[in-house]
Amino acid sequence: MNDIDSDASTRRLAVLIDADNAPASMARELFEEIARYGIASVKRIYGDWSSPLLAGWRAVLLHHALVPVQQFAYTKGKNATDMQLTIDAMDMLHEGHLHGFCLVSSDSDFTPLAQRLRSGGLLVYGFGRQQTPEAFRQACDRFITLENLGGSDAVDKPQTAADKESAPPTAPTPARKMDGATRTLLYKAIKDCAGEGEGWASMGAIATYIRQTNPGFDSRDYGYSKLSKMLRELRGVQFGTNQCRKIPYSNLMELLREAIDKFKADDGFADANHVGVFLKPRWNWESWGFESFDALLATVDGLQRLGERIRLSAPV
């Protein structure tokens, strides 16, 4: 009964938390995020509950209806928690009552588990800190960075009163800049999701494409609460209702050069009105969201304007 396309309102998820590698300070935000993807039918948290390091999690167990699973550290340097969590996950996989798993850990040791669960037809949502290794991020259907969920970013550990007084306040994690690789990913997503005809791509299709090609991508890493807000920072994109499309500037530039060459004077400038009349039936700027020819020209790189006359810089 592993229908991974089930609606989130009926999608049954198992939440398995590695207490040693997940902060209790973000428990509320964690479960609010999980609620976006389905119902947390199973909620288990693994660790050595005799350790004072898990005091933060002990304080929130009842509030979040978490079932603690005790795992003693039998051998120094060996993580029994990872083994028990993996065994339980495999048991639940074979029982066939779930649609997916939420693996909460920043430990790359869970990479093979995520891969195995996905190969069994189940969705895998990973949750971890920003330093979570790329292998685990990519092994999940979607990876969510805990720092993006808000709440305290402090590591849960026992502190004395002196420690608390002397500890500097935790600085918020700075947003990443949208680099060239990220812009390329977004443009490619729009292009590959565009439908036939007018070339519109739905926001839902773009989001799905990006999750499938880059599970660790999250617009909140870049300071945008939604992917649609991030897409609006791209140049050369037209937006409709829950959809967008790339504006074909390459075709526009060819026509502009043709028109300017046709009407230019000795100094290389051409009358903008003549160019607009030539261009309108061949490239209707209004259909691409521009209120006027002047509004279109304001977005063209390499365009020089002298009053009502225009010319293009020579291509580099």
C-alpha positions as a Markdown table, in Angstrom:
| # | Residue | x | y | z |
|---|---|---|---|---|
| 1 | Met | 0.0 | 0.0 | 0.0 |
| 2 | Asn | 2.9 | 2.3 | -0.9 |
| 3 | Asp | 1.0 | 5.0 | -2.9 |
| 4 | Ile | 3.7 | 7.7 | -2.9 |
| 5 | Asp | 1.3 | 10.0 | -4.8 |
| 6 | Ser | -1.2 | 10.1 | -2.0 |
| 7 | Asp | -2.4 | 13.5 | -0.9 |
| 8 | Ala | -0.5 | 15.0 | 2.1 |
| 9 | Ser | -3.7 | 14.9 | 4.2 |
| 10 | Thr | -3.8 | 11.1 | 4.0 |
| 11 | Arg | -0.1 | 10.4 | 3.6 |
| 12 | Arg | 1.2 | 8.3 | 6.5 |
| 13 | Leu | 4.7 | 9.0 | 7.6 |
| 14 | Ala | 7.1 | 7.5 | 10.1 |
| 15 | Val | 9.2 | 10.1 | 11.9 |
| 16 | Leu | 12.5 | 8.6 | 13.1 |
| 17 | Ile | 14.8 | 10.9 | 15.0 |
| 18 | Asp | 18.4 | 10.4 | 15.8 |
| 19 | Ala | 18.5 | 12.3 | 19.1 |
| 20 | Asp | 22.3 | 12.5 | 19.1 |
| 21 | Asn | 22.3 | 14.4 | 15.8 |
| 22 | Ala | 19.2 | 16.6 | 16.0 |
| 23 | Pro | 18.4 | 19.6 | 18.2 |
| 24 | Ala | 15.5 | 19.4 | 20.6 |
| 25 | Ser | 15.2 | 23.2 | 20.4 |
| 26 | Met | 13.7 | 22.9 | 17.0 |
| 27 | Ala | 11.1 | 20.2 | 17.8 |
| 28 | Arg | 8.0 | 22.4 | 17.4 |
| 29 | Glu | 9.2 | 23.8 | 14.1 |
| 30 | Leu | 10.2 | 20.3 | 12.9 |
| 31 | Phe | 6.7 | 18.8 | 13.4 |
| 32 | Glu | 5.1 | 21.9 | 11.9 |
| 33 | Glu | 7.2 | 21.3 | 8.8 |
| 34 | Ile | 6.4 | 17.6 | 8.7 |
| 35 | Ala | 2.7 | 18.3 | 8.8 |
| 36 | Arg | 3.1 | 19.9 | 5.4 |
| 37 | Tyr | 4.0 | 16.5 | 3.9 |
| 38 | Gly | 1.7 | 14.1 | 5.7 |
| 39 | Ile | 0.5 | 12.7 | 9.0 |
| 40 | Ala | 3.1 | 11.6 | 11.5 |
| 41 | Ser | 1.6 | 8.1 | 12.2 |
| 42 | Val | 4.8 | 6.9 | 13.9 |
| 43 | Lys | 7.0 | 9.1 | 16.0 |
| 44 | Arg | 10.1 | 7.5 | 17.5 |
| 45 | Ile | 13.3 | 9.0 | 18.9 |
| 46 | Tyr | 16.5 | 7.0 | 19.4 |
| 47 | Gly | 19.3 | 7.6 | 21.9 |
| 48 | Asp | 20.9 | 6.8 | 25.2 |
| 49 | Trp | 18.4 | 8.3 | 27.6 |
| 50 | Ser | 20.7 | 7.8 | 30.5 |
| 51 | Ser | 22.9 | 10.5 | 29.0 |
| 52 | Pro | 22.5 | 14.2 | 30.2 |
| 53 | Leu | 23.1 | 15.3 | 26.6 |
| 54 | Leu | 19.5 | 14.3 | 25.8 |
| 55 | Ala | 17.9 | 16.4 | 28.5 |
| 56 | Gly | 16.4 | 18.7 | 26.0 |
| 57 | Trp | 14.6 | 15.9 | 24.2 |
| 58 | Arg | 13.4 | 14.4 | 27.4 |
| 59 | Ala | 11.6 | 17.7 | 28.2 |
| 60 | Val | 9.6 | 17.6 | 25.0 |
| 61 | Leu | 8.8 | 13.9 | 24.6 |
| 62 | Leu | 5.3 | 14.0 | 26.0 |
| 63 | His | 4.3 | 17.2 | 24.3 |
| 64 | His | 5.1 | 15.8 | 20.8 |
| 65 | Ala | 3.9 | 12.2 | 21.7 |
| 66 | Leu | 7.4 | 10.9 | 20.9 |
| 67 | Val | 8.2 | 7.3 | 21.8 |
| 68 | Pro | 11.7 | 7.1 | 23.1 |
| 69 | Val | 13.8 | 4.1 | 22.1 |
| 70 | Gln | 16.7 | 3.3 | 24.5 |
| 71 | Gln | 20.0 | 2.4 | 23.1 |
| 72 | Phe | 23.0 | 2.1 | 25.4 |
| 73 | Ala | 26.4 | 2.9 | 24.0 |
| 74 | Tyr | 27.7 | -0.6 | 24.4 |
| 75 | Thr | 31.1 | 0.1 | 22.7 |
| 76 | Lys | 32.9 | 3.4 | 22.6 |
| 77 | Gly | 32.9 | 4.9 | 19.1 |
| 78 | Lys | 30.1 | 2.6 | 17.9 |
| 79 | Asn | 26.6 | 4.1 | 17.4 |
| 80 | Ala | 24.0 | 1.6 | 18.4 |
| 81 | Thr | 21.3 | 4.2 | 17.7 |
| 82 | Asp | 21.9 | 4.1 | 14.0 |
| 83 | Met | 21.6 | 0.3 | 13.9 |
| 84 | Gln | 18.3 | 0.2 | 15.9 |
| 85 | Leu | 16.7 | 3.0 | 13.9 |
| 86 | Thr | 17.7 | 1.2 | 10.7 |
| 87 | Ile | 16.3 | -2.1 | 11.9 |
| 88 | Asp | 13.0 | -0.5 | 12.8 |
| 89 | Ala | 12.7 | 1.4 | 9.5 |
| 90 | Met | 13.2 | -1.9 | 7.6 |
| 91 | Asp | 10.6 | -3.6 | 9.7 |
| 92 | Met | 8.1 | -0.8 | 8.9 |
| 93 | Leu | 9.0 | -0.9 | 5.2 |
| 94 | His | 8.1 | -4.5 | 5.0 |
| 95 | Glu | 4.9 | -4.1 | 6.9 |
| 96 | Gly | 3.7 | -1.9 | 4.1 |
| 97 | His | 1.4 | 0.5 | 6.1 |
| 98 | Leu | 3.3 | 3.7 | 5.4 |
| 99 | His | 3.8 | 6.1 | 2.5 |
| 100 | Gly | 7.0 | 7.6 | 3.6 |
| 101 | Phe | 9.7 | 8.3 | 6.2 |
| 102 | Cys | 11.1 | 11.4 | 7.8 |
| 103 | Leu | 14.7 | 10.8 | 8.8 |
| 104 | Val | 15.8 | 13.4 | 11.3 |
| 105 | Ser | 19.6 | 13.4 | 11.5 |
| 106 | Ser | 22.7 | 15.2 | 10.3 |
| 107 | Asp | 24.6 | 11.9 | 10.0 |
| 108 | Ser | 25.6 | 10.6 | 6.6 |
| 109 | Asp | 25.4 | 7.0 | 8.0 |
| 110 | Phe | 21.7 | 7.0 | 7.1 |
| 111 | Thr | 22.4 | 7.5 | 3.4 |
| 112 | Pro | 22.1 | 3.7 | 2.6 |
| 113 | Leu | 18.9 | 3.6 | 4.6 |
| 114 | Ala | 17.4 | 6.5 | 2.6 |
| 115 | Gln | 18.4 | 4.8 | -0.6 |
| 116 | Arg | 16.9 | 1.5 | 0.4 |
| 117 | Leu | 13.6 | 3.0 | 1.5 |
| 118 | Arg | 13.2 | 4.9 | -1.8 |
| 119 | Ser | 14.0 | 1.8 | -3.8 |
| 120 | Gly | 11.1 | 0.2 | -1.9 |
| 121 | Gly | 8.8 | 2.8 | -3.3 |
| 122 | Leu | 8.5 | 5.1 | -0.3 |
| 123 | Leu | 9.1 | 8.8 | 0.0 |
| 124 | Val | 12.0 | 9.9 | 2.1 |
| 125 | Tyr | 12.2 | 13.3 | 3.7 |
| 126 | Gly | 15.5 | 14.2 | 5.3 |
| 127 | Phe | 15.9 | 16.8 | 8.0 |
| 128 | Gly | 19.3 | 18.0 | 9.2 |
| 129 | Arg | 21.6 | 20.8 | 9.9 |
| 130 | Gln | 23.3 | 22.8 | 7.2 |
| 131 | Gln | 26.6 | 20.8 | 7.6 |
| 132 | Thr | 24.8 | 17.6 | 6.7 |
| 133 | Pro | 26.9 | 15.7 | 4.1 |
| 134 | Glu | 25.7 | 16.0 | 0.5 |
| 135 | Ala | 25.4 | 12.2 | 0.2 |
| 136 | Phe | 22.6 | 12.0 | 2.7 |
| 137 | Arg | 20.9 | 15.1 | 1.2 |
| 138 | Gln | 20.9 | 13.6 | -2.3 |
| 139 | Ala | 19.7 | 10.2 | -1.0 |
| 140 | Cys | 16.4 | 11.8 | 0.1 |
| 141 | Asp | 13.4 | 12.7 | -2.1 |
| 142 | Arg | 13.6 | 16.0 | -0.3 |
| 143 | Phe | 16.0 | 17.4 | 2.3 |
| 144 | Ile | 15.0 | 20.2 | 4.6 |
| 145 | Thr | 17.6 | 22.2 | 6.5 |
| 146 | Leu | 16.7 | 22.7 | 10.1 |
| 147 | Glu | 18.0 | 26.2 | 10.3 |
| 148 | Asn | 15.4 | 27.2 | 7.8 |
| 149 | Leu | 12.6 | 26.2 | 10.1 |
| 150 | Gly | 13.3 | 29.0 | 12.6 |
| 151 | Gly | 13.4 | 28.5 | 16.4 |
| 152 | Ser | 16.6 | 28.3 | 18.4 |
| 153 | Asp | 19.7 | 27.3 | 16.6 |
| 154 | Ala | 21.6 | 26.4 | 19.8 |
| 155 | Val | 22.9 | 22.9 | 20.2 |
| 156 | Asp | 21.2 | 21.1 | 23.1 |
| 157 | Lys | 23.7 | 20.4 | 25.8 |
| 158 | Pro | 23.8 | 20.9 | 29.6 |
| 159 | Gln | 24.9 | 24.4 | 30.6 |
| 160 | Thr | 25.7 | 25.9 | 33.9 |
| 161 | Ala | 24.5 | 29.4 | 34.9 |
| 162 | Ala | 28.0 | 30.7 | 34.2 |
| 163 | Asp | 28.0 | 29.2 | 30.7 |
| 164 | Lys | 24.7 | 30.8 | 29.9 |
| 165 | Glu | 25.8 | 34.2 | 31.0 |
| 166 | Ser | 29.1 | 34.1 | 29.2 |
| 167 | Ala | 27.9 | 32.5 | 26.0 |
| 168 | Pro | 27.5 | 34.9 | 23.1 |
| 169 | Pro | 24.1 | 35.1 | 21.4 |
| 170 | Thr | 23.7 | 32.8 | 18.5 |
| 171 | Ala | 23.9 | 34.7 | 15.2 |
| 172 | Pro | 21.2 | 34.0 | 12.6 |
| 173 | Thr | 22.5 | 31.9 | 9.7 |
| 174 | Pro | 23.1 | 34.3 | 6.8 |
| 175 | Ala | 21.2 | 33.7 | 3.6 |
| 176 | Arg | 23.2 | 32.4 | 0.7 |
| 177 | Lys | 23.6 | 34.4 | -2.5 |
| 178 | Met | 22.0 | 33.2 | -5.7 |
| 179 | Asp | 25.0 | 32.3 | -7.7 |
| 180 | Gly | 25.3 | 31.4 | -11.4 |
| 181 | Ala | 24.8 | 27.7 | -10.8 |
| 182 | Thr | 21.6 | 28.3 | -8.9 |
| 183 | Arg | 20.2 | 30.7 | -11.6 |
| 184 | Thr | 21.1 | 28.1 | -14.2 |
| 185 | Leu | 19.1 | 25.5 | -12.3 |
| 186 | Leu | 16.1 | 27.7 | -12.0 |
| 187 | Tyr | 16.2 | 28.7 | -15.7 |
| 188 | Lys | 16.5 | 25.1 | -16.8 |
| 189 | Ala | 13.6 | 24.1 | -14.5 |
| 190 | Ile | 11.4 | 26.7 | -16.2 |
| 191 | Lys | 12.5 | 25.6 | -19.7 |
| 192 | Asp | 12.1 | 21.9 | -19.1 |
| 193 | Cys | 8.7 | 22.3 | -17.5 |
| 194 | Ala | 7.3 | 24.6 | -20.2 |
| 195 | Gly | 4.3 | 23.2 | -22.0 |
| 196 | Glu | 3.8 | 23.2 | -25.7 |
| 197 | Gly | 2.4 | 26.3 | -27.4 |
| 198 | Glu | 2.9 | 29.4 | -25.3 |
| 199 | Gly | 5.6 | 27.9 | -23.1 |
| 200 | Trp | 4.1 | 28.4 | -19.7 |
| 201 | Ala | 5.4 | 26.3 | -16.8 |
| 202 | Ser | 3.4 | 25.8 | -13.6 |
| 203 | Met | 5.0 | 26.6 | -10.3 |
| 204 | Gly | 4.1 | 23.2 | -9.0 |
| 205 | Ala | 5.8 | 21.5 | -11.9 |
| 206 | Ile | 8.9 | 23.6 | -11.4 |
| 207 | Ala | 9.1 | 22.8 | -7.7 |
| 208 | Thr | 8.7 | 19.1 | -8.5 |
| 209 | Tyr | 11.5 | 19.2 | -11.1 |
| 210 | Ile | 13.9 | 21.0 | -8.7 |
| 211 | Arg | 13.1 | 18.5 | -5.9 |
| 212 | Gln | 13.8 | 15.6 | -8.2 |
| 213 | Thr | 17.0 | 17.0 | -9.6 |
| 214 | Asn | 18.3 | 18.6 | -6.4 |
| 215 | Pro | 16.6 | 17.2 | -3.3 |
| 216 | Gly | 18.6 | 19.5 | -1.0 |
| 217 | Phe | 17.4 | 22.7 | -2.7 |
| 218 | Asp | 15.4 | 25.0 | -0.5 |
| 219 | Ser | 14.5 | 28.6 | -1.4 |
| 220 | Arg | 14.7 | 29.5 | 2.3 |
| 221 | Asp | 18.5 | 28.9 | 2.1 |
| 222 | Tyr | 18.6 | 32.0 | 0.0 |
| 223 | Gly | 16.3 | 34.1 | 2.1 |
| 224 | Tyr | 13.0 | 33.5 | 0.1 |
| 225 | Ser | 10.0 | 32.1 | 2.0 |
| 226 | Lys | 8.7 | 30.6 | -1.3 |
| 227 | Leu | 10.1 | 29.4 | -4.5 |
| 228 | Ser | 7.9 | 31.7 | -6.5 |
| 229 | Lys | 9.4 | 34.7 | -4.8 |
| 230 | Met | 12.9 | 33.5 | -5.6 |
| 231 | Leu | 11.9 | 33.0 | -9.3 |
| 232 | Arg | 10.8 | 36.6 | -9.5 |
| 233 | Glu | 14.4 | 37.7 | -8.9 |
| 234 | Leu | 15.3 | 36.2 | -12.3 |
| 235 | Arg | 15.6 | 38.4 | -15.3 |
| 236 | Gly | 13.8 | 37.6 | -18.5 |
| 237 | Val | 10.9 | 35.7 | -17.0 |
| 238 | Gln | 7.2 | 36.5 | -17.3 |
| 239 | Phe | 4.8 | 35.6 | -14.6 |
| 240 | Gly | 1.1 | 34.6 | -14.8 |
| 241 | Thr | -1.2 | 33.1 | -12.2 |
| 242 | Asn | 0.8 | 30.3 | -10.6 |
| 243 | Gln | 3.0 | 30.0 | -13.7 |
| 244 | Cys | 5.9 | 31.6 | -15.5 |
| 245 | Arg | 7.8 | 31.4 | -18.8 |
| 246 | Lys | 11.1 | 32.5 | -20.2 |
| 247 | Ile | 11.0 | 35.6 | -22.4 |
| 248 | Pro | 12.6 | 34.7 | -25.8 |
| 249 | Tyr | 15.2 | 37.5 | -25.7 |
| 250 | Ser | 17.4 | 35.7 | -28.3 |
| 251 | Asn | 14.6 | 36.1 | -30.9 |
| 252 | Leu | 14.0 | 39.6 | -29.8 |
| 253 | Met | 17.7 | 40.6 | -30.2 |
| 254 | Glu | 17.8 | 39.2 | -33.8 |
| 255 | Leu | 14.7 | 41.2 | -34.8 |
| 256 | Leu | 16.0 | 44.4 | -33.1 |
| 257 | Arg | 19.3 | 44.1 | -34.9 |
| 258 | Glu | 17.5 | 43.6 | -38.2 |
| 259 | Ala | 15.2 | 46.6 | -37.6 |
| 260 | Ile | 18.0 | 48.9 | -36.5 |
| 261 | Asp | 20.1 | 48.0 | -39.5 |
| 262 | Lys | 17.1 | 48.7 | -41.7 |
| 263 | Phe | 16.4 | 52.2 | -40.3 |
| 264 | Lys | 19.8 | 53.4 | -39.0 |
| 265 | Ala | 21.5 | 56.6 | -40.0 |
| 266 | Asp | 25.2 | 57.0 | -40.5 |
| 267 | Asp | 25.9 | 57.2 | -36.8 |
| 268 | Gly | 24.2 | 53.8 | -36.3 |
| 269 | Phe | 21.1 | 55.2 | -34.5 |
| 270 | Ala | 17.6 | 54.4 | -35.7 |
| 271 | Asp | 14.3 | 56.0 | -34.9 |
| 272 | Ala | 12.7 | 54.0 | -32.1 |
| 273 | Asn | 9.2 | 54.5 | -33.4 |
| 274 | His | 10.1 | 53.0 | -36.8 |
| 275 | Val | 11.8 | 50.1 | -35.0 |
| 276 | Gly | 8.7 | 49.5 | -32.9 |
| 277 | Val | 6.4 | 49.5 | -35.9 |
| 278 | Phe | 8.6 | 46.9 | -37.6 |
| 279 | Leu | 8.9 | 44.8 | -34.5 |
| 280 | Lys | 5.3 | 44.7 | -33.2 |
| 281 | Pro | 3.8 | 42.2 | -35.7 |
| 282 | Arg | 6.9 | 40.0 | -35.4 |
| 283 | Trp | 7.4 | 40.1 | -31.6 |
| 284 | Asn | 4.4 | 41.4 | -29.8 |
| 285 | Trp | 5.8 | 42.8 | -26.5 |
| 286 | Glu | 2.3 | 43.1 | -24.9 |
| 287 | Ser | 1.9 | 39.3 | -25.1 |
| 288 | Trp | 5.1 | 39.0 | -23.0 |
| 289 | Gly | 3.9 | 41.3 | -20.3 |
| 290 | Phe | 5.3 | 44.7 | -21.4 |
| 291 | Glu | 3.0 | 47.6 | -21.3 |
| 292 | Ser | 4.8 | 49.5 | -24.0 |
| 293 | Phe | 7.8 | 49.3 | -26.4 |
| 294 | Asp | 9.7 | 51.7 | -24.1 |
| 295 | Ala | 9.1 | 49.3 | -21.2 |
| 296 | Leu | 10.6 | 46.5 | -23.3 |
| 297 | Leu | 13.6 | 48.5 | -24.4 |
| 298 | Ala | 14.4 | 49.3 | -20.8 |
| 299 | Thr | 15.2 | 45.6 | -20.2 |
| 300 | Val | 17.4 | 45.1 | -23.2 |
| 301 | Asp | 21.1 | 44.8 | -22.4 |
| 302 | Gly | 23.5 | 46.7 | -24.7 |
| 303 | Leu | 20.9 | 49.2 | -25.9 |
| 304 | Gln | 21.9 | 52.8 | -26.3 |
| 305 | Arg | 19.3 | 55.6 | -26.4 |
| 306 | Leu | 19.6 | 59.1 | -27.6 |
| 307 | Gly | 16.3 | 60.8 | -27.3 |
| 308 | Glu | 13.9 | 58.9 | -29.6 |
| 309 | Arg | 16.8 | 57.1 | -31.4 |
| 310 | Ile | 18.3 | 53.8 | -30.4 |
| 311 | Arg | 21.2 | 51.5 | -31.4 |
| 312 | Leu | 22.7 | 48.3 | -30.1 |
| 313 | Ser | 26.3 | 47.8 | -29.0 |
| 314 | Ala | 28.4 | 45.5 | -31.1 |
| 315 | Pro | 28.3 | 42.0 | -29.7 |
| 316 | Val | 31.4 | 41.1 | -27.6 |
